Structure formats: structure tokens, C-alpha cells
């Protein structure tokens, strides 16, 4: 894997907002670059004045050109990535030598162990609130308990552009779970979400409940590709209106995702 391919592969995952998670991610991706021989095992860093939103501050900046390119493209510049001294304090780097102008760090085993961690499967849950709110919360809870990473629209950040936010999360997801009640397909938002998921070639898992059965040609504003998906995709069905039936439907979903509770 070359540098461009590596940067593109890691950019598929959004940067975390939590500062500790950012430190872990930087350590993991720097270790990944070492395994692909994109930069050396020993990191040479120099102190450099950086413009941090109009305020000048000193940061440790790698001498290696490949790491510089990674930091610019992945972290949008030197002022945004975690300080390498924090990686040392968290036990991912060890100082080998230093002078007043620079520091040499060695990557520790703990950084490479981060590469063995797998990202939890991301599932976007599409639903109409008036039809499926309680069911959606059940699905989200059971998926979280299984160690997965489900998303409901209630997780949007206040003030976020809801349309762009939903589209981004669908494109970032591994699976698209569609909860279909009697009136779900009347929702323009749900129809848009389905189209975004199909455009992004996501794995679709529809779940019919509340007596819903899809009939081709019945619904207005349904595109041909959505009609084809709803007609042809294997569906999980809630056959009875009771808590056990809904619980069993989510267990079937977990099985489809490769998890056995």
C-alpha cells in the first residue's frame, strides 16, 4: 500500500471529537504507517512555530515528509492533530534522544496493538417516527448491547445540517436497516435515505412490522431502484404484535449481521 492509498483508507473513518480518542487514533495510524513502511520506526520531530487560529504556538512536527503529508491531509494541518508528547504520556511512544531543537521517539508495542482492534460495525437505522419510534429504540439498544455501532437520527448534533448529516452517516455505515411500518414510505426523508443508501451501495436489511407488506406500484414517489430493492431484498418480518415477536426480529437481524447473542 502506498502513501496515497493509506491516507484514503484511514480517511474513510471520521476523526473522533473526544481528545483521548484522537490520541489513540493518531498512535494507531502512525503505527499503521510503520507496518506499511511508509515511514520509519523511529520518529524524528522538531519544534516548530505553528499558527493556531491566529495564535503562535510551538508544536512538535515530524521531519519525515510522508508523515507530514499524512498529517496535512488527515488532520487538516499541524494545528489540529494531538501533541506527540501526549502519545508519549499515554504509553505509545518512548523518547530515545533529544536536544533543544528536536526529539526522537520509538514506537512502542502498545501502539501496534491498537491495529488489532476492529472498528464496531456501523448500522444506520432508517424509520418514520410515528410508525417505528419504539421499535427503533429497541433495535438500537440491542445492537449496542451486542457491541455494534447503530445510528438513529436522534444522535444528530444540535445545529447540524440534518440532511447532510444523515447522508454522511449513511455513506459511512456498513449496513442500512430499514424499519417499515404502515406509513413509513409516505416519509420523504425515509425515501431520500433509501436512495442515498442505494447510491452508496450499502447492504440493505428491511424489517416489516405492524402488518406492513410491500406492494409494488402502490406507493407514489417510489423510484424504480427503490421499488426493485423493496420487491427483491430478503426481509425480516414481525409476524405478531407483541414484545417477543419484536425481540425475535432483532435477534434475526443480529444473526444477519453475523452476531449470535
Phi and psi restraints in degrees (value plus and minus 20) as a CYANA .aco file:
   2 UNK   PHI    -108.1   -68.1
   2 UNK   PSI     157.3   197.3
   3 UNK   PHI     -82.7   -42.7
   3 UNK   PSI     -64.6   -24.6
   4 UNK   PHI     -81.1   -41.1
   4 UNK   PSI     -64.3   -24.3
   5 UNK   PHI     -84.2   -44.2
   5 UNK   PSI     -58.1   -18.1
   6 UNK   PHI     -86.4   -46.4
   6 UNK   PSI     -65.3   -25.3
   7 UNK   PHI     -82.2   -42.2
   7 UNK   PSI     -62.1   -22.1
   8 UNK   PHI     -84.5   -44.5
   8 UNK   PSI     -56.2   -16.2
   9 UNK   PHI     -87.7   -47.7
   9 UNK   PSI     -61.2   -21.2
  10 UNK   PHI     -96.2   -56.2
  10 UNK   PSI     -46.1    -6.1
  11 UNK   PHI     -92.4   -52.4
  11 UNK   PSI     -29.7    10.3
  12 UNK   PHI     -86.5   -46.5
  12 UNK   PSI     -40.1    -0.1
  13 UNK   PHI    -126.0   -86.0
  13 UNK   PSI     110.1   150.1
  14 UNK   PHI     -87.0   -47.0
  14 UNK   PSI     131.6   171.6
  15 UNK   PHI     -91.2   -51.2
  15 UNK   PSI     114.4   154.4
  16 UNK   PHI     -91.4   -51.4
  16 UNK   PSI     135.9   175.9
  17 UNK   PHI    -107.9   -67.9
  17 UNK   PSI     -46.8    -6.8
  18 UNK   PHI     -90.4   -50.4
  18 UNK   PSI     108.1   148.1
  19 UNK   PHI     -79.9   -39.9
  19 UNK   PSI     -59.5   -19.5
  20 UNK   PHI     -86.4   -46.4
  20 UNK   PSI     -58.4   -18.4
  21 UNK   PHI     -85.6   -45.6
  21 UNK   PSI     -54.4   -14.4
  22 UNK   PHI     -84.3   -44.3
  22 UNK   PSI     -61.1   -21.1
  23 UNK   PHI     -82.6   -42.6
  23 UNK   PSI     -65.8   -25.8
  24 UNK   PHI     -80.7   -40.7
  24 UNK   PSI     -62.5   -22.5
  25 UNK   PHI     -85.9   -45.9
  25 UNK   PSI     -62.8   -22.8
  26 UNK   PHI     -82.2   -42.2
  26 UNK   PSI     -64.6   -24.6
  27 UNK   PHI     -80.6   -40.6
  27 UNK   PSI     -63.8   -23.8
  28 UNK   PHI     -83.2   -43.2
  28 UNK   PSI     -65.2   -25.2
  29 UNK   PHI     -95.1   -55.1
  29 UNK   PSI     -51.4   -11.4
  30 UNK   PHI     -85.9   -45.9
  30 UNK   PSI     -62.7   -22.7
  31 UNK   PHI     -82.1   -42.1
  31 UNK   PSI     -59.1   -19.1
  32 UNK   PHI     -81.0   -41.0
  32 UNK   PSI     -60.4   -20.4
  33 UNK   PHI     -83.1   -43.1
  33 UNK   PSI     -54.2   -14.2
  34 UNK   PHI     -85.1   -45.1
  34 UNK   PSI     -63.5   -23.5
  35 UNK   PHI     -84.6   -44.6
  35 UNK   PSI     -49.5    -9.5
  36 UNK   PHI    -111.2   -71.2
  36 UNK   PSI     -13.0    27.0
  37 UNK   PHI      39.2    79.2
  37 UNK   PSI      16.0    56.0
  38 UNK   PHI    -105.3   -65.3
  38 UNK   PSI     -44.6    -4.6
  39 UNK   PHI    -172.6  -132.6
  39 UNK   PSI     145.8   185.8
  40 UNK   PHI     -97.9   -57.9
  40 UNK   PSI     144.6   184.6
  41 UNK   PHI     -86.1   -46.1
  41 UNK   PSI     -53.8   -13.8
  42 UNK   PHI    -116.7   -76.7
  42 UNK   PSI     104.1   144.1
  43 UNK   PHI    -118.3   -78.3
  43 UNK   PSI     105.4   145.4
  44 UNK   PHI    -122.8   -82.8
  44 UNK   PSI     101.6   141.6
  45 UNK   PHI    -145.9  -105.9
  45 UNK   PSI     124.8   164.8
  46 UNK   PHI    -140.8  -100.8
  46 UNK   PSI     134.3   174.3
  47 UNK   PHI     -99.0   -59.0
  47 UNK   PSI     112.8   152.8
  48 UNK   PHI    -162.2  -122.2
  48 UNK   PSI     121.8   161.8
  49 UNK   PHI     -94.3   -54.3
  49 UNK   PSI     107.6   147.6
  50 UNK   PHI    -142.9  -102.9
  50 UNK   PSI     117.7   157.7
  51 UNK   PHI    -103.4   -63.4
  51 UNK   PSI      86.6   126.6
  52 UNK   PHI    -124.3   -84.3
  52 UNK   PSI      67.9   107.9
  53 UNK   PHI      34.8    74.8
  53 UNK   PSI      27.2    67.2
  54 UNK   PHI      71.0   111.0
  54 UNK   PSI     -29.4    10.6
  55 UNK   PHI    -130.1   -90.1
  55 UNK   PSI     108.5   148.5
  56 UNK   PHI    -101.3   -61.3
  56 UNK   PSI     111.9   151.9
  57 UNK   PHI    -163.8  -123.8
  57 UNK   PSI     138.6   178.6
  58 UNK   PHI    -114.4   -74.4
  58 UNK   PSI     111.4   151.4
  59 UNK   PHI    -148.3  -108.3
  59 UNK   PSI     134.8   174.8
  60 UNK   PHI    -103.0   -63.0
  60 UNK   PSI     101.8   141.8
  61 UNK   PHI    -140.6  -100.6
  61 UNK   PSI     111.0   151.0
  62 UNK   PHI     -82.5   -42.5
  62 UNK   PSI     124.2   164.2
  63 UNK   PHI     -97.4   -57.4
  63 UNK   PSI     -44.9    -4.9
  64 UNK   PHI     -89.1   -49.1
  64 UNK   PSI     108.7   148.7
  65 UNK   PHI     -85.8   -45.8
  65 UNK   PSI     -55.9   -15.9
  66 UNK   PHI     -86.8   -46.8
  66 UNK   PSI     -61.6   -21.6
  67 UNK   PHI     -86.7   -46.7
  67 UNK   PSI     -57.0   -17.0
  68 UNK   PHI     -79.1   -39.1
  68 UNK   PSI     -64.3   -24.3
  69 UNK   PHI     -82.7   -42.7
  69 UNK   PSI     -63.3   -23.3
  70 UNK   PHI     -78.5   -38.5
  70 UNK   PSI     -67.4   -27.4
  71 UNK   PHI     -85.3   -45.3
  71 UNK   PSI     -58.5   -18.5
  72 UNK   PHI     -86.3   -46.3
  72 UNK   PSI     -63.4   -23.4
  73 UNK   PHI    -104.7   -64.7
  73 UNK   PSI     -51.8   -11.8
  74 UNK   PHI    -107.4   -67.4
  74 UNK   PSI     -60.9   -20.9
  75 UNK   PHI    -129.1   -89.1
  75 UNK   PSI     -12.4    27.6
  76 UNK   PHI      38.4    78.4
  76 UNK   PSI      22.6    62.6
  77 UNK   PHI      91.6   131.6
  77 UNK   PSI     146.1   186.1
  78 UNK   PHI     -91.8   -51.8
  78 UNK   PSI     -43.7    -3.7
  79 UNK   PHI     -98.2   -58.2
  79 UNK   PSI     -29.5    10.5
  80 UNK   PHI    -126.3   -86.3
  80 UNK   PSI     -42.7    -2.7
  81 UNK   PHI     -98.4   -58.4
  81 UNK   PSI     135.5   175.5
  82 UNK   PHI     -82.4   -42.4
  82 UNK   PSI     129.0   169.0
  83 UNK   PHI     -84.0   -44.0
  83 UNK   PSI     114.2   154.2
  84 UNK   PHI     -83.3   -43.3
  84 UNK   PSI     -45.0    -5.0
  85 UNK   PHI     -84.6   -44.6
  85 UNK   PSI     -48.3    -8.3
  86 UNK   PHI     -90.4   -50.4
  86 UNK   PSI     -53.0   -13.0
  87 UNK   PHI     -83.9   -43.9
  87 UNK   PSI     -56.1   -16.1
  88 UNK   PHI     -86.1   -46.1
  88 UNK   PSI     -65.1   -25.1
  89 UNK   PHI     -85.4   -45.4
  89 UNK   PSI     -48.7    -8.7
  90 UNK   PHI    -104.2   -64.2
  90 UNK   PSI     -22.1    17.9
  91 UNK   PHI      68.0   108.0
  91 UNK   PSI       1.6    41.6
  92 UNK   PHI    -120.0   -80.0
  92 UNK   PSI     -40.0     0.0
  93 UNK   PHI    -149.7  -109.7
  93 UNK   PSI     134.5   174.5
  94 UNK   PHI    -151.7  -111.7
  94 UNK   PSI     110.1   150.1
  95 UNK   PHI     -87.5   -47.5
  95 UNK   PSI     110.8   150.8
  96 UNK   PHI    -121.7   -81.7
  96 UNK   PSI     -59.4   -19.4
  97 UNK   PHI    -181.9  -141.9
  97 UNK   PSI     141.9   181.9
  98 UNK   PHI    -179.8  -139.8
  98 UNK   PSI     140.0   180.0
  99 UNK   PHI    -163.7  -123.7
  99 UNK   PSI    -189.9  -149.9
 100 UNK   PHI     -90.3   -50.3
 100 UNK   PSI     -33.9     6.1
 101 UNK   PHI    -129.6   -89.6
 101 UNK   PSI     -41.3    -1.3
 102 UNK   PHI    -174.9  -134.9
 102 UNK   PSI     146.6   186.6
 103 UNK   PHI    -157.3  -117.3
 103 UNK   PSI     121.2   161.2
 104 UNK   PHI    -127.3   -87.3
 104 UNK   PSI     108.9   148.9
 105 UNK   PHI    -137.3   -97.3
 105 UNK   PSI     126.9   166.9
 106 UNK   PHI    -128.1   -88.1
 106 UNK   PSI     114.8   154.8
 107 UNK   PHI     -90.0   -50.0
 107 UNK   PSI     113.4   153.4
 108 UNK   PHI    -116.8   -76.8
 108 UNK   PSI     143.6   183.6
 109 UNK   PHI     -76.9   -36.9
 109 UNK   PSI     -54.7   -14.7
 110 UNK   PHI     -79.3   -39.3
 110 UNK   PSI     -52.1   -12.1
 111 UNK   PHI     -89.7   -49.7
 111 UNK   PSI     -60.2   -20.2
 112 UNK   PHI     -91.9   -51.9
 112 UNK   PSI     -47.7    -7.7
 113 UNK   PHI     -85.0   -45.0
 113 UNK   PSI     -45.1    -5.1
 114 UNK   PHI     -83.1   -43.1
 114 UNK   PSI     -46.7    -6.7
 115 UNK   PHI     -88.5   -48.5
 115 UNK   PSI     -40.7    -0.7
 116 UNK   PHI    -101.0   -61.0
 116 UNK   PSI     -34.6     5.4
 117 UNK   PHI     -94.1   -54.1
 117 UNK   PSI     115.3   155.3
 118 UNK   PHI    -121.5   -81.5
 118 UNK   PSI     121.3   161.3
 119 UNK   PHI     -90.5   -50.5
 119 UNK   PSI     115.5   155.5
 120 UNK   PHI     -82.8   -42.8
 120 UNK   PSI     123.0   163.0
 121 UNK   PHI     -78.4   -38.4
 121 UNK   PSI     112.7   152.7
 122 UNK   PHI    -118.5   -78.5
 122 UNK   PSI     107.3   147.3
 123 UNK   PHI    -145.5  -105.5
 123 UNK   PSI     103.4   143.4
 124 UNK   PHI    -112.2   -72.2
 124 UNK   PSI     107.0   147.0
 125 UNK   PHI    -124.7   -84.7
 125 UNK   PSI      95.1   135.1
 126 UNK   PHI    -122.1   -82.1
 126 UNK   PSI     113.9   153.9
 127 UNK   PHI    -182.7  -142.7
 127 UNK   PSI     143.5   183.5
 128 UNK   PHI    -125.3   -85.3
 128 UNK   PSI     106.6   146.6
 129 UNK   PHI     -78.6   -38.6
 129 UNK   PSI     -62.0   -22.0
 130 UNK   PHI     -88.6   -48.6
 130 UNK   PSI     -39.6     0.4
 131 UNK   PHI    -117.0   -77.0
 131 UNK   PSI     -58.2   -18.2
 132 UNK   PHI    -157.4  -117.4
 132 UNK   PSI      -1.7    38.3
 133 UNK   PHI     -77.7   -37.7
 133 UNK   PSI     -69.0   -29.0
 134 UNK   PHI     -84.9   -44.9
 134 UNK   PSI     -60.8   -20.8
 135 UNK   PHI     -85.4   -45.4
 135 UNK   PSI     -61.8   -21.8
 136 UNK   PHI     -80.8   -40.8
 136 UNK   PSI     -59.8   -19.8
 137 UNK   PHI     -87.0   -47.0
 137 UNK   PSI     -57.0   -17.0
 138 UNK   PHI     -84.2   -44.2
 138 UNK   PSI     -66.0   -26.0
 139 UNK   PHI     -79.5   -39.5
 139 UNK   PSI     -67.9   -27.9
 140 UNK   PHI     -79.7   -39.7
 140 UNK   PSI     -65.2   -25.2
 141 UNK   PHI     -82.9   -42.9
 141 UNK   PSI     -66.0   -26.0
 142 UNK   PHI     -88.7   -48.7
 142 UNK   PSI     -55.0   -15.0
 143 UNK   PHI     -88.0   -48.0
 143 UNK   PSI     -61.7   -21.7
 144 UNK   PHI     -81.9   -41.9
 144 UNK   PSI     -61.9   -21.9
 145 UNK   PHI     -83.7   -43.7
 145 UNK   PSI     -43.9    -3.9
 146 UNK   PHI    -107.1   -67.1
 146 UNK   PSI     -17.9    22.1
 147 UNK   PHI      67.0   107.0
 147 UNK   PSI      -6.1    33.9
 148 UNK   PHI    -112.6   -72.6
 148 UNK   PSI     156.1   196.1
 149 UNK   PHI    -142.9  -102.9
 149 UNK   PSI      59.3    99.3
 150 UNK   PHI    -102.4   -62.4
 150 UNK   PSI     135.2   175.2
 151 UNK   PHI    -149.7  -109.7
 151 UNK   PSI     110.2   150.2
 152 UNK   PHI    -135.6   -95.6
 152 UNK   PSI     135.6   175.6
 153 UNK   PHI     -83.5   -43.5
 153 UNK   PSI     -37.1     2.9
 154 UNK   PHI     -88.3   -48.3
 154 UNK   PSI     -30.3     9.7
 155 UNK   PHI    -108.0   -68.0
 155 UNK   PSI     -19.9    20.1
 156 UNK   PHI     -83.9   -43.9
 156 UNK   PSI     122.9   162.9
 157 UNK   PHI     -93.4   -53.4
 157 UNK   PSI     114.7   154.7
 158 UNK   PHI     -74.1   -34.1
 158 UNK   PSI     114.0   154.0
 159 UNK   PHI      68.2   108.2
 159 UNK   PSI     -28.1    11.9
 160 UNK   PHI     -93.7   -53.7
 160 UNK   PSI     123.7   163.7
 161 UNK   PHI     -83.1   -43.1
 161 UNK   PSI      86.9   126.9
 162 UNK   PHI     -82.2   -42.2
 162 UNK   PSI     -59.0   -19.0
 163 UNK   PHI     -86.2   -46.2
 163 UNK   PSI     -70.0   -30.0
 164 UNK   PHI     -85.2   -45.2
 164 UNK   PSI     -56.7   -16.7
 165 UNK   PHI     -84.5   -44.5
 165 UNK   PSI     -63.0   -23.0
 166 UNK   PHI     -85.4   -45.4
 166 UNK   PSI     -64.5   -24.5
 167 UNK   PHI     -81.9   -41.9
 167 UNK   PSI     -63.1   -23.1
 168 UNK   PHI     -81.8   -41.8
 168 UNK   PSI     -62.3   -22.3
 169 UNK   PHI     -90.6   -50.6
 169 UNK   PSI     -53.0   -13.0
 170 UNK   PHI     -85.4   -45.4
 170 UNK   PSI     -64.7   -24.7
 171 UNK   PHI     -85.9   -45.9
 171 UNK   PSI     -47.5    -7.5
 172 UNK   PHI    -105.0   -65.0
 172 UNK   PSI     -34.5     5.5
 173 UNK   PHI     -99.1   -59.1
 173 UNK   PSI     138.2   178.2
 174 UNK   PHI    -110.3   -70.3
 174 UNK   PSI     -53.6   -13.6
 175 UNK   PHI    -152.8  -112.8
 175 UNK   PSI     131.5   171.5
 176 UNK   PHI    -140.3  -100.3
 176 UNK   PSI      88.6   128.6
 177 UNK   PHI    -119.0   -79.0
 177 UNK   PSI     103.3   143.3
 178 UNK   PHI    -133.2   -93.2
 178 UNK   PSI      92.6   132.6
 179 UNK   PHI    -109.6   -69.6
 179 UNK   PSI      98.3   138.3
 180 UNK   PHI    -136.0   -96.0
 180 UNK   PSI      88.6   128.6
 181 UNK   PHI    -121.4   -81.4
 181 UNK   PSI    -188.9  -148.9
 182 UNK   PHI     -83.8   -43.8
 182 UNK   PSI     -52.7   -12.7
 183 UNK   PHI    -137.6   -97.6
 183 UNK   PSI      -7.8    32.2
 184 UNK   PHI     -78.8   -38.8
 184 UNK   PSI     -61.7   -21.7
 185 UNK   PHI     -94.8   -54.8
 185 UNK   PSI     -23.5    16.5
 186 UNK   PHI     -98.5   -58.5
 186 UNK   PSI     -32.7     7.3
 187 UNK   PHI    -100.1   -60.1
 187 UNK   PSI     100.3   140.3
 188 UNK   PHI     -82.9   -42.9
 188 UNK   PSI     -56.6   -16.6
 189 UNK   PHI     -82.9   -42.9
 189 UNK   PSI     -66.0   -26.0
 190 UNK   PHI     -81.6   -41.6
 190 UNK   PSI     -63.0   -23.0
 191 UNK   PHI     -82.1   -42.1
 191 UNK   PSI     -59.7   -19.7
 192 UNK   PHI     -84.0   -44.0
 192 UNK   PSI     -62.8   -22.8
 193 UNK   PHI     -80.5   -40.5
 193 UNK   PSI     -61.8   -21.8
 194 UNK   PHI     -81.9   -41.9
 194 UNK   PSI     -64.7   -24.7
 195 UNK   PHI     -83.3   -43.3
 195 UNK   PSI     -61.7   -21.7
 196 UNK   PHI     -81.3   -41.3
 196 UNK   PSI     -62.2   -22.2
 197 UNK   PHI     -85.4   -45.4
 197 UNK   PSI     -60.4   -20.4
 198 UNK   PHI     -86.7   -46.7
 198 UNK   PSI     -61.4   -21.4
 199 UNK   PHI     -81.3   -41.3
 199 UNK   PSI     -55.8   -15.8
 200 UNK   PHI    -106.0   -66.0
 200 UNK   PSI     -18.2    21.8
 201 UNK   PHI      37.9    77.9
 201 UNK   PSI      23.7    63.7
 202 UNK   PHI     -99.7   -59.7
 202 UNK   PSI     134.4   174.4
 203 UNK   PHI     -94.8   -54.8
 203 UNK   PSI     101.3   141.3
 204 UNK   PHI    -119.9   -79.9
 204 UNK   PSI     112.7   152.7
 205 UNK   PHI    -151.0  -111.0
 205 UNK   PSI      76.4   116.4
 206 UNK   PHI     -98.6   -58.6
 206 UNK   PSI     124.5   164.5
 207 UNK   PHI    -146.8  -106.8
 207 UNK   PSI      96.6   136.6
 208 UNK   PHI    -109.3   -69.3
 208 UNK   PSI     117.1   157.1
 209 UNK   PHI    -168.2  -128.2
 209 UNK   PSI     153.8   193.8
 210 UNK   PHI      35.5    75.5
 210 UNK   PSI      14.8    54.8
 211 UNK   PHI      60.6   100.6
 211 UNK   PSI     -13.5    26.5
 212 UNK   PHI     -88.5   -48.5
 212 UNK   PSI     116.2   156.2
 213 UNK   PHI    -157.9  -117.9
 213 UNK   PSI     106.7   146.7
 214 UNK   PHI     -96.3   -56.3
 214 UNK   PSI     112.0   152.0
 215 UNK   PHI    -143.1  -103.1
 215 UNK   PSI      97.4   137.4
 216 UNK   PHI     -81.9   -41.9
 216 UNK   PSI     115.2   155.2
 217 UNK   PHI      69.3   109.3
 217 UNK   PSI     -26.5    13.5
 218 UNK   PHI    -102.2   -62.2
 218 UNK   PSI     -49.3    -9.3
 219 UNK   PHI    -122.7   -82.7
 219 UNK   PSI     114.3   154.3
 220 UNK   PHI     -95.7   -55.7
 220 UNK   PSI     135.3   175.3
 221 UNK   PHI      42.9    82.9
 221 UNK   PSI       1.9    41.9
 222 UNK   PHI    -116.1   -76.1
 222 UNK   PSI     101.2   141.2
 223 UNK   PHI     -92.4   -52.4
 223 UNK   PSI     145.5   185.5
 224 UNK   PHI     -82.0   -42.0
 224 UNK   PSI     -62.3   -22.3
 225 UNK   PHI     -88.0   -48.0
 225 UNK   PSI     -54.0   -14.0
 226 UNK   PHI     -90.1   -50.1
 226 UNK   PSI     -62.3   -22.3
 227 UNK   PHI     -79.2   -39.2
 227 UNK   PSI     -63.0   -23.0
 228 UNK   PHI     -83.4   -43.4
 228 UNK   PSI     -64.0   -24.0
 229 UNK   PHI     -82.3   -42.3
 229 UNK   PSI     -67.0   -27.0
 230 UNK   PHI     -88.4   -48.4
 230 UNK   PSI     -47.6    -7.6
 231 UNK   PHI    -102.1   -62.1
 231 UNK   PSI     -50.6   -10.6
 232 UNK   PHI    -127.5   -87.5
 232 UNK   PSI     -41.8    -1.8
 233 UNK   PHI     -96.5   -56.5
 233 UNK   PSI     115.2   155.2
 234 UNK   PHI     -80.2   -40.2
 234 UNK   PSI     113.1   153.1
 235 UNK   PHI    -137.5   -97.5
 235 UNK   PSI     121.6   161.6
 236 UNK   PHI    -109.0   -69.0
 236 UNK   PSI     115.8   155.8
 237 UNK   PHI    -144.4  -104.4
 237 UNK   PSI     114.4   154.4
 238 UNK   PHI    -110.0   -70.0
 238 UNK   PSI      87.1   127.1
 239 UNK   PHI    -105.7   -65.7
 239 UNK   PSI     -41.3    -1.3
 240 UNK   PHI    -153.3  -113.3
 240 UNK   PSI     130.7   170.7
 241 UNK   PHI    -111.8   -71.8
 241 UNK   PSI      56.6    96.6
 242 UNK   PHI    -170.8  -130.8
 242 UNK   PSI     139.7   179.7
 243 UNK   PHI     -77.1   -37.1
 243 UNK   PSI     -57.6   -17.6
 244 UNK   PHI     -84.3   -44.3
 244 UNK   PSI     -61.0   -21.0
 245 UNK   PHI     -83.9   -43.9
 245 UNK   PSI     -59.9   -19.9
 246 UNK   PHI     -87.5   -47.5
 246 UNK   PSI     -61.7   -21.7
 247 UNK   PHI     -80.6   -40.6
 247 UNK   PSI     -64.0   -24.0
 248 UNK   PHI     -86.0   -46.0
 248 UNK   PSI     -53.9   -13.9
 249 UNK   PHI     -83.1   -43.1
 249 UNK   PSI     -60.0   -20.0
 250 UNK   PHI     -89.6   -49.6
 250 UNK   PSI     -55.9   -15.9
 251 UNK   PHI     -81.1   -41.1
 251 UNK   PSI     -60.2   -20.2
 252 UNK   PHI     -84.3   -44.3
 252 UNK   PSI     -58.5   -18.5
 253 UNK   PHI     -80.8   -40.8
 253 UNK   PSI     -66.9   -26.9
 254 UNK   PHI     -78.6   -38.6
 254 UNK   PSI     -59.2   -19.2
 255 UNK   PHI     -83.4   -43.4
 255 UNK   PSI     -60.2   -20.2
 256 UNK   PHI     -83.5   -43.5
 256 UNK   PSI     -51.1   -11.1
 257 UNK   PHI    -103.3   -63.3
 257 UNK   PSI     -22.5    17.5
 258 UNK   PHI      72.1   112.1
 258 UNK   PSI      -3.1    36.9
 259 UNK   PHI    -136.7   -96.7
 259 UNK   PSI     115.5   155.5
 260 UNK   PHI    -134.2   -94.2
 260 UNK   PSI      85.1   125.1
